[in-house]
């Protein structure tokens, strides 16, 4: 805050401390998902149970009819004569006209889909001013999608990235695969570092098979290089691409009337004291422009985009996205 002589005090106001109790990146705090000292698989599984039921039912419907793929997602298997119980939309009119009998098309459902979750574990994800750090929230979200995919019988894999691919679990089916994914997500040794989304996408484009849905879970803060160039390859290589932006409210908004605060860069650990009231609107505009830029990159590169805050449930925006396909 300013003193009468016009200088900025290095004192952090009490209101600022109360409103932003964890304004600096958190390393070593014990958390529900164990990004602190000890992994807590049971706590994570409990959180997944709370969120997963609705998503599983939706996945069963979506994956059964393959409406999240381009095209119908089912293979033509042959023809048979029409019966009154058949759907008239499946009548093959050309064959019917040629033979003089009404035939319907028979389809076989494809069951070879992979789901691959690319999860950001860099320094900026180890931040939170609400109940959960972004990394905790992203862990629960990713674990929920993984469980839903495995529950409906598809292969699910995960890749954790920071400035490199920290951990990769190739897509596979079954409960053992689910627990492998959970263990990787809650392992504190997998967290921290810079954010290099370009390299992570390059890995996905090279090693993950085309018949996949790619989920990218990140705050998209501090991504190095022109990652959107590699995103273009991802968007047109795979069946579907979805970016899920996980943000803490303080990533996008500051509160007025708090005076001076100390901020820390999660990637360089540089610190500075800022008179927050001076920059509330400028900060809000810059955060919005960055979010809109990321969203645009997904949309122009054949992908979808969902944003969610750590203070709100993620199931509703995910379901809304899938149901609009």
C-alpha positions, 0 to 999 in steps of 0.5 A, a space after each residue: 500500500 502507499 505511504 503518505 510519502 508516495 512510496 509503496 510499502 513492502 508490507 503485505 496487508 492482512 486482507 490480502 493474506 486472508 483472501 489469497 492464503 496460497 498465492 504462491 505455488 504450493 510445494 509439499 502441502 498435504 492435499 487430498 490427492 497426495 501432491 504433498 507428502 503422501 499419496 492418498 488413493 482412497 481419498 481420490 477414489 472417493 472423489 471419483 465415486 462422487 463425480 463418475 456415475 453420471 459421466 459413465 451413463 453418458 459415456 455408455 450412450 455416446 460410445 455405444 453409438 459412437 456419436 463422438 466420432 466423425 461419421 457414424 462410427 459403425 461399420 457396414 456389415 451387409 443387408 437383410 430383408 426389411 421387417 416391420 420392427 426395423 428403423 425405416 432410416 436404414 432402408 437401402 433404397 438402391 438395393 431395394 429398387 434393384 431387387 424389388 424387395 425392401 432391404 435394410 443395412 446391417 451395421 457392426 459396432 466398432 469397439 477399438 477406441 482408445 482414450 488418452 489423457 494428457 495431464 499438465 503437472 507443471 509448477 503452475 498447476 501446484 497453485 490454489 486459493 480454493 479448497 483444491 489446488 489445480 493439480 488436485 482438481 485436474 487429478 480428480 477430473 482425469 481419474 473420473 474420465 479414465 474410470 468412465 472409459 474403462 467402465 464402458 470397455 475402452 482402453 485408457 492411457 495417460 501421459 503426465 507432462 511438464 517440461 518433458 513427458 514425466 510418465 506415460 501409461 499406454 492405453 489398456 483396459 481393466 481395473 488394474 489399468 485404472 489403479 496404475 493411472 491413479 497411482 501415477 496421478 497421486 505420486 508427488 514425484 511426478 509434479 513440478 517443472 516448466 510447461 512444454 506442451 509442444 513436446 507433449 503434443 509431439 509425443 502424442 502425435 508420434 506414439 498414440 494411435 489414430 483411433 483415439 480421443 485425446 483429452 488435454 487437461 491443463 491451465 495452459 499457463 506458461 506453455 513454451 514454444 508455438 504449441 498450437 502448431 503441433 496442436 494442428 497435427 493433433 486435431 486432424 490426426 485423431 478421432 477427437 480432441 478436447 482441451 479442458 482448461 482448469 483454472 483457479 479463480 485467481 488465475 483470471 480475477 483479482 479482488 479490489 481493496 486488498 492493497 499490496 501483495 507478493 506474487 511469485 512466478 511459478 516457473 522462475 520463482 521470481 517475486 515482486 510486490 504489486 499494488 493489486 488495485 492498480 491492475 485489477 482490470 488490466 489483469 482481468 483483460 489479459 487473462 481473458 485474452 489468453 483464455 480466448 486465444 487457447 480456446 480459438 486454437 482448439 476450435 480452428 484445429 478441429 478440437 473442442 474446448 471446455 473451461 472449468 474453475 476449481 470452485 465448481 463441478 466439472 461434470 456439467 461442462 463436460 456433459 454439456 460438451 458431449 451432448 452438444 456433439 
